[in-house]
Amino acid sequence: MPELKPSIQERASATGEAPEAPTLRWQAAVRALRHRNFQLFFSGQLISLVGTWMQTVAQSWLVYRLTGSGLKLGAVGFASQIPVFLFAPLGGIVADRINRKHIVIATQVASMLLAFILAALTLTHTVQVWHIFVLAALLGVVNAFDIPGRQSFLVDMVGKDDLMNAIALNSSMFNGARVIGPAIAGVLVARLGEGWCFFANGASYLAVIAGLLLMRLNAPARVSAKTSPWEHMAEGFRFVNRTAPIRALMLLLAVVSMTGMPYVVLMPIFADKILRGGGQEFASLIGSHDLGAVRLGILMGAAGVGALLGALTLAARTGVKGLGKWVSVCCGGFGISLMLFALSRSFWLSVFLLLPVGYFIMLQMSSSNTLIQVMVPDELRGRTMAVYSMMFMGMAPVGALLGGALSDRLGAPLTVAIGGLAAVAGAWWFSVQLPKIRVEARKLIVAQAMAGGEPAEEMAGPVAEE
């Protein structure tokens, strides 16, 4: 797939100008941060996402401690994410019809309140499993509006020129928090209990809300609110269905989310029952006797390190050429790494194997997000990202429920191995589709670049390339 812009050397050759001094790689990798609004968003979200990952790990451990059931772990994952599948289409309509900044502020406030409620229930020792189910489901409803709104909001903060870098930095921020959050959660759960993780998450939302309020930005509605919302919803689905490159990317995301991602839900079982012989030194260091919680934090942190490296790899890129092949290769790499992880019974070997698991899945997801966003028109961005949310997060609960049920019957390792095999099959299917969809993808990227103000002659070269 083509680059949005020719390289510096190509432009210089075409115009007869002397080549510009090359930008330092690290400067290119953070170029979206030159926008003040994105700086505020980035710093606030980084703090908030650390709290989010703390709550994710602590909640999984709380459910496992209360029930000891893989099925219940899967069921809570289902309850937290199935609302995204059900309500994301409404979230997409809202993102295209209402000021996106206001949407994101509202969802962050709602998420903060839910975290404080869970903290209060846990700290007062009155929490029950059904409380966790209800609050997880409510947070899923919030996310159904937050994800399309926040993903669509990126282009309002940085424009199309820096959109790819903003997506990559957003993923880097998400996964940097994924490294820090589980590590802190492992210590807090072992020393103080799950409730303080939930309280810290609630407090962390104050940072992102403050950043959003400080922004000087207008993110107006892209379509008229007078048209029927149901017609707008149908228009979004029709666009995705008739656009072969976007449809293929969405289907691959659905396969991987449903079959591969349940490994995250089953991680407490690996930490407590399957992987032995590691983590004692860390438990001793923090003075904890809850070795399982410490191992869980280390395992989740390892996957987060890999995912952070994947996001930084994408951030270093300056064009979208070749991202389609990256999607296929990374999907296959994720599946193979996941199968190797399922075979391991050594704690530290499993920690090592989770690095490529996190690396490949994040690079696939971020590359898919980038390709979809550079192909979609602005007026359909919210609704298209709603479908992305349905495939990325909405299919995960189905996989979590099936994974939890299978783990009770077949065991967690075999369940994870089956998911890895399905991801490899999906990678093969996408690689077969890639030559058929490449030409249409180029046309869509050129059309959106021209709509954003790129001269047609600058795009002619990349379109002609194979």
C-alpha positions in Angstrom: 0.0 0.0 0.0 1.3 3.5 -0.9 2.8 6.3 1.1 0.7 9.4 1.6 3.6 11.6 0.5 6.7 11.0 -1.6 9.9 11.1 0.3 12.0 14.2 0.6 14.5 12.9 -1.9 11.7 12.1 -4.4 10.3 15.6 -4.2 13.7 17.2 -4.5 14.4 15.1 -7.6 11.1 16.1 -9.2 11.5 19.8 -8.6 15.3 20.1 -9.1 15.7 21.5 -5.5 18.5 20.5 -3.2 17.4 17.8 -0.8 16.4 19.0 2.6 18.3 17.9 5.7 16.8 14.6 6.9 14.7 14.9 10.1 16.1 13.1 13.0 14.3 9.8 13.4 13.2 10.4 17.0 11.8 13.8 15.9 9.8 12.1 13.1 8.5 9.5 15.6 6.9 12.1 17.8 5.9 14.7 15.2 2.2 14.6 16.3 3.3 16.1 19.6 4.0 19.5 17.9 0.2 20.1 18.2 -0.7 21.6 21.6 -4.0 19.9 21.8 -2.5 16.5 21.2 0.2 17.2 23.9 -2.6 17.8 26.4 -4.5 14.7 25.3 -1.3 12.6 25.4 -0.2 13.6 28.8 -3.6 13.2 30.4 -4.4 9.9 28.7 -1.0 8.5 29.8 -1.9 9.0 33.4 -5.4 7.8 33.0 -4.4 4.6 31.1 -2.0 3.6 33.8 -5.0 3.6 36.1 -7.1 1.7 33.6 -4.6 -1.1 33.3 -4.3 -1.2 37.1 -8.0 -1.8 37.3 -8.0 -4.4 34.5 -5.4 -6.5 36.3 -6.9 -6.0 39.8 -10.5 -6.8 38.5 -9.3 -10.0 36.9 -7.5 -11.1 40.1 -10.6 -10.1 42.2 -12.9 -12.2 40.2 -10.5 -15.1 40.2 -10.0 -14.8 44.0 -13.7 -14.8 44.6 -14.6 -17.6 42.2 -11.5 -19.6 41.1 -13.3 -20.1 37.8 -12.0 -19.6 34.3 -15.6 -19.5 33.1 -16.4 -16.6 35.4 -13.3 -14.8 34.2 -14.5 -15.2 30.7 -18.0 -14.1 31.7 -16.8 -10.9 33.2 -14.8 -10.2 30.1 -18.0 -10.9 28.1 -20.0 -8.5 30.2 -17.4 -5.7 29.9 -17.1 -5.8 26.1 -20.3 -7.1 24.6 -21.9 -3.7 25.0 -19.3 -2.3 22.6 -20.6 -4.7 20.0 -24.2 -3.8 20.7 -24.0 -0.1 21.1 -20.9 1.0 19.1 -23.1 1.8 16.0 -24.9 4.3 18.1 -21.6 5.6 19.3 -20.5 6.0 15.7 -23.5 8.1 14.9 -23.0 10.3 17.9 -19.3 10.8 16.9 -20.4 12.1 13.4 -23.3 14.2 14.6 -22.0 15.8 17.9 -18.9 17.7 18.9 -16.3 14.9 19.6 -14.6 16.8 22.4 -17.8 16.9 24.4 -18.3 13.2 23.8 -14.9 12.3 25.1 -15.3 14.5 28.2 -18.6 12.9 29.0 -17.3 9.3 28.6 -14.2 10.0 30.8 -16.4 11.4 33.6 -18.7 8.4 33.4 -15.7 6.0 33.6 -14.4 7.9 36.6 -17.6 7.5 38.5 -17.8 3.8 37.8 -14.3 3.2 39.0 -15.0 5.1 42.3 -18.1 2.9 42.9 -16.1 -0.3 42.4 -13.4 1.1 44.7 -16.0 1.9 47.4 -17.6 -1.6 47.2 -14.2 -3.3 47.4 -12.7 -1.2 50.1 -15.8 -1.7 52.3 -15.6 -5.5 51.7 -19.1 -5.6 50.4 -18.2 -6.4 46.8 -19.9 -9.4 45.2 -19.3 -11.0 41.8 -22.6 -9.6 40.5 -21.5 -6.1 41.4 -18.5 -6.6 39.2 -20.6 -7.9 36.3 -23.0 -4.9 36.4 -20.2 -2.3 36.7 -18.2 -4.0 33.9 -21.3 -4.0 31.6 -21.9 -0.3 32.3 -18.3 0.5 31.5 -18.7 -1.4 28.3 -21.7 0.9 27.4 -19.5 3.9 28.1 -16.7 2.5 25.9 -19.2 2.0 23.0 -19.4 5.7 22.8 -15.9 6.5 23.9 -13.9 4.5 21.4 -15.5 5.8 18.2 -15.5 9.3 19.6 -11.8 9.2 20.8 -10.5 7.5 17.6 -12.3 10.0 15.4 -11.1 12.9 17.6 -7.5 12.3 16.7 -7.8 13.8 13.3 -9.4 16.9 14.8 -6.4 17.3 17.0 -3.6 16.8 14.5 -5.0 16.9 11.0 -4.5 14.3 8.3 -0.8 14.9 7.8 0.1 13.7 11.3 -2.8 11.2 11.8 -0.7 8.1 11.3 1.8 9.3 13.8 -0.9 10.3 16.3 -2.4 6.8 16.0 1.0 5.2 16.6 1.8 7.5 19.6 -1.7 6.8 21.0 -0.9 3.1 20.8 2.5 3.7 22.3 0.9 5.6 25.2 -1.7 2.8 25.7 1.0 0.2 25.8 3.4 2.2 27.9 0.6 2.3 30.5 0.1 -1.4 29.9 3.7 -2.0 31.1 3.5 0.3 34.1 -0.1 -0.3 35.2 0.1 -4.1 35.7 3.4 -3.8 37.5 1.9 -1.3 40.0 -1.3 -3.3 40.3 0.7 -6.5 41.1 2.3 -4.6 44.0 -0.8 -2.9 45.2 -3.0 -6.0 45.1 -0.4 -8.0 46.9 0.2 -5.3 49.6 -3.1 -3.4 49.9 -5.8 -5.2 48.0 -7.7 -4.6 44.8 -9.8 -1.7 46.1 -6.9 0.8 46.0 -6.2 0.0 42.4 -9.8 0.9 41.6 -9.5 4.1 43.6 -6.3 5.1 41.8 -7.9 4.5 38.5 -10.8 6.8 39.4 -8.5 9.5 40.4 -6.4 9.1 37.2 -9.3 10.3 35.1 -9.0 13.8 36.5 -5.8 14.2 34.5 -7.4 13.5 31.1 -10.5 15.5 31.9 -8.4 18.5 32.8 -6.4 18.1 29.6 -9.6 18.0 27.5 -11.0 21.1 29.2 -7.8 23.0 28.5 -7.9 22.3 24.8 -8.6 25.2 22.4 -10.3 23.2 19.7 -13.5 23.0 17.7 -14.5 19.5 16.8 -17.8 20.1 15.0 -20.3 17.6 13.8 -19.5 16.2 10.4 -23.1 15.4 9.3 -26.4 17.0 9.8 -28.4 15.9 12.8 -31.6 16.4 10.8 -31.2 13.2 8.8 -32.5 10.0 10.4 -29.9 8.4 12.7 -30.9 5.0 11.5 -30.2 6.0 7.9 -26.8 7.3 9.0 -26.1 4.0 10.8 -27.0 2.0 7.7 -24.8 4.2 5.6 -21.8 3.4 7.7 -22.3 -0.3 7.5 -22.9 -0.1 3.7 -19.6 1.8 3.3 -17.6 -0.8 5.2 -19.3 -3.7 3.4 -18.8 -2.4 -0.1 -15.2 -1.2 0.5 -13.1 -4.4 0.0 -9.9 -3.2 1.7 -11.7 -2.0 4.8 -13.9 -5.0 4.9 -10.9 -7.4 4.8 -9.1 -5.5 7.6 -12.3 -5.6 9.7 -12.8 -9.3 9.2 -9.3 -10.1 10.2 -9.6 -8.0 13.3 -12.8 -9.9 14.2 -11.1 -13.3 13.8 -8.1 -12.3 15.9 -10.2 -10.6 18.6 -12.5 -13.5 19.0 -10.0 -16.4 18.9 -6.6 -14.9 19.9 -7.2 -12.2 22.5 -8.9 -14.4 25.1 -5.4 -15.3 26.3 -5.5 -12.1 28.3 -8.7 -13.2 30.2 -7.1 -16.6 31.0 -3.8 -15.1 32.3 -4.7 -15.4 36.0 -4.9 -19.2 35.5 -1.4 -19.3 33.9 -0.1 -17.1 36.8 -1.6 -19.2 39.6 -1.7 -22.8 38.4 0.3 -23.5 35.2 3.5 -21.5 35.4 5.8 -22.4 38.3 9.3 -21.6 39.3 9.4 -17.9 39.0 8.5 -14.6 40.6 9.5 -15.5 44.1 12.3 -12.9 44.1 9.9 -10.1 43.2 7.4 -11.3 45.8 10.1 -11.2 48.4 11.3 -7.8 47.3 7.9 -6.3 48.0 7.2 -8.4 51.0 4.2 -10.2 49.5 3.0 -13.8 50.0 0.5 -13.6 47.1 2.8 -15.0 44.5 0.0 -15.4 41.9 -0.8 -11.7 41.9 2.9 -10.8 41.4 3.3 -13.3 38.5 0.1 -11.9 36.9 1.6 -8.4 37.0 4.9 -9.6 35.5 3.2 -11.6 32.7 0.8 -8.7 31.7 3.7 -6.3 31.9 5.8 -8.4 29.5 3.0 -8.4 26.9 2.8 -4.7 27.4 6.5 -4.2 26.8 6.2 -6.1 23.5 3.1 -4.1 22.5 4.9 -0.8 23.3 7.8 -1.8 21.0 5.3 -2.6 18.3 3.6 0.8 18.6 7.0 2.6 18.6 7.9 0.6 15.4 4.9 2.1 13.7 5.6 5.6 15.1 9.0 5.6 13.4 7.3 5.1 9.9 6.4 8.1 7.8 4.1 6.5 5.2 1.6 3.7 4.8 3.3 1.9 1.9 3.7 -1.8 2.9 1.4 -1.7 5.9 -1.0 -4.3 4.3 1.8 -6.8 4.3 2.7 -5.9 7.8 -0.8 -6.7 8.9 -0.6 -10.2 7.4 2.9 -11.0 8.8 2.1 -9.6 12.3 -1.1 -11.6 12.5 0.8 -14.8 11.7 3.6 -13.9 14.1 1.1 -13.3 16.9 -0.5 -16.7 16.3 2.8 -18.6 16.3 4.0 -16.8 19.4 0.8 -17.5 21.2 1.0 -21.2 20.4 4.6 -21.3 21.8 3.4 -19.5 24.9 0.7 -22.1 25.4 3.3 -24.9 25.2 5.6 -23.4 27.8 5.5 -24.5 31.5 8.5 -22.3 32.5 7.5 -18.9 34.0 10.4 -16.9 32.7 10.3 -18.6 29.2 6.6 -17.6 29.1 7.5 -14.0 30.1 9.9 -13.9 27.2 7.4 -15.4 24.8 4.8 -12.8 25.7 7.1 -10.1 24.3 6.5 -11.1 20.6 2.8 -11.8 21.4 2.4 -8.2 22.5 4.6 -6.8 19.7 2.8 -8.5 16.8 -0.8 -8.0 18.0 -0.2 -4.3 18.6 1.5 -3.8 15.3 -1.3 -5.5 13.5 -4.0 -3.6 15.3 -2.3 -0.2 14.9 -1.5 -0.8 11.3 -5.1 -1.8 10.6 -6.3 1.3 12.4 -4.0 3.5 10.4 -5.0 2.0 7.0 -8.7 2.3 7.8 -8.4 5.9 8.9 -6.5 7.0 5.8 -9.0 5.4 3.5 -12.3 6.7 5.2 -13.9 10.1 4.4 -14.2 12.5 7.3 -18.0 12.4 7.3 -18.0 8.6 7.8 -15.1 8.4 10.2 -17.1 8.0 13.4 -19.3 5.3 12.0 -16.4 3.4 10.4 -14.5 3.5 13.7 -17.6 2.2 15.4 -17.4 -0.9 13.2 -13.7 -1.1 14.0 -14.7 -1.0 17.7 -17.2 -3.8 17.1 -14.6 -6.0 15.4 -11.7 -5.1 17.8 -13.4 -5.0 21.1 -16.9 -6.2 20.4 -15.9 -9.7 19.2 -13.5 -10.1 22.1 -16.3 -10.8 24.6 -17.6 -13.7 22.5 -14.0 -15.0 22.5 -13.7 -14.4 26.2 -16.8 -16.4 27.0 -15.9 -19.2 24.7 -12.3 -19.2 25.9 -13.5 -19.4 29.5 -15.8 -22.2 28.8 -13.2 -24.1 26.8 -10.6 -23.6 29.5 -12.8 -25.3 32.0 -13.1 -28.3 29.7 -9.8 -28.4 27.8 -7.5 -26.4 30.0 -6.2 -22.9 29.5 -3.1 -23.9 27.5 -5.0 -25.9 24.8 -7.6 -23.1 24.6 -4.8 -20.5 23.9 -3.1 -22.7 21.4 -6.3 -23.1 19.4 -6.6 -19.3 19.3 -3.1 -19.0 18.0 -3.8 -21.5 15.3 -6.9 -19.5 14.2 -4.8 -16.3 14.0 -2.3 -18.1 11.7 -5.2 -19.2 9.5 -6.5 -15.6 9.4 -3.1 -14.3 8.4 -3.0 -16.8 5.5 -6.5 -15.7 4.3 -5.6 -12.0 4.4 -2.4 -12.6 2.5 -4.4 -14.2 -0.3 -6.8 -11.3 -0.4 -4.1 -8.6 -0.3 -3.2 -8.6 -4.1 -6.9 -8.2 -4.9 -7.6 -5.2 -2.7 -4.3 -3.3 -3.1 -5.5 -1.2 -6.1 -8.7 -0.1 -4.5 -6.9 0.8 -1.3 -4.5 3.1 -3.3 -7.4 4.8 -4.9 -9.1 5.4 -1.6 -5.9 6.8 0.1 -5.3 9.1 -2.8 -8.9 10.4 -2.8 -8.8 11.2 0.9 -5.3 12.8 0.7 -6.6 15.1 -2.1 -9.7 15.9 0.0 -7.3 16.9 2.7 -5.5 19.3 0.5 -2.7 17.1 -1.0 -1.9 18.0 -4.6 -2.9 15.3 -7.1 0.5 15.3 -8.8 2.2 14.4 -5.5 0.0 11.3 -5.2 0.4 10.1 -8.8 3.7 8.4 -8.3 2.8 6.3 -5.3 -0.5 5.2 -7.0 1.4 3.9 -10.0 3.8 1.8 -7.8 3.2 -1.9 -7.4 
